[in-house]
Amino acid sequence: MRSILAVFALVLAGLAPRPGAAQTPTGLELGLEGYFYSYIEPNFVRQDGPFAGLDARYTWKPGRYFISLDAIAAAGDLNYASNGTGRKADIWNYMGDVRVLAGGDLDLAPAVTASPYSGLGYRLLFDKAGGKVTTTGAVGYDRLSQYLYWPIGVTVGLRFGAWELRPNAEFDYLIRGWQNSYLTEVGFDSDLENAQHHGYGLRGALMAATPTRYGRLSFGPFIRYWNISRSESAAVAVGGAPAGTAFEPANHTLEAGLRLSLGF
């Protein structure tokens, strides 16, 4: 009986926070991010260009568990190219991403912590191409992409004196996507909504952090990737007459850049 209690006590000690461990930071964190954005529909459309944005996170931590609310808002000036409809520069896109995450800290060694987490996320991208005319005379229309997804990830905390290194890896399972194309802007009878059911995302980051007189400074590179399969088809009409069906092609998106943040 004593041996069982001793083992149980050792397990609890391993899960308890340690003063030297790189635990998940709590409180408010505000940051800036800049990145290169690339959206591709294979053999048909490509949009790419620079994005810049703001991000925020608030983390509440009862004991070794944590709950975080994340938000990102960004905008980018993109170039459009298509082998069917020509080219156009200066198309503004706007991105937002909101997530609720919950997880816990597991101390693997005095200076090493693993923090697995999961939760729920919502991402949107508004492509403001309405009224833009390409090099071939094609007229653009606005588009809204929305993803509801399930993130599953882990962050590892490695402490080196006053510095921490926090590599992160995440898989995002697409629960449901909605693609809205505002075709009434180019003469169709109604706008189009296509449902997306299959796809996934990947995220990674390598952040370094240290305390300063102004707060906890973090910086480092990150990458976000989405791979979305072809959507369901939906009917379209012009002048009251059926004009066939339309779908959102399979596509993938890459965002790669740098983040700088300050925690309070």
Secondary structure, 3 states (H helix, E strand, C coil): CHHHHHHHHHHHHHHCCCCCCCCCCCEEEEEEEEEEEEEEECCCEEEEEEEEEEEEEEEECCCCEEEEEEEEEEEEEEEEEECCCEEEEEEEEEEEEEEEEEEECEEEECCEEEEEEEEEEEEEEEEECCCCECCCCCECCCEEEEEEEEEEEEEEEEEECCEEEEEEEEEEEEEEEEEEECHHHHCCCCCEEEEECCEEEEEEEEEEEEEECCEEEEEEEEEEEEEECCCCCEEEEECCEEEEEECCCCEEEEEEEEEEEEEC
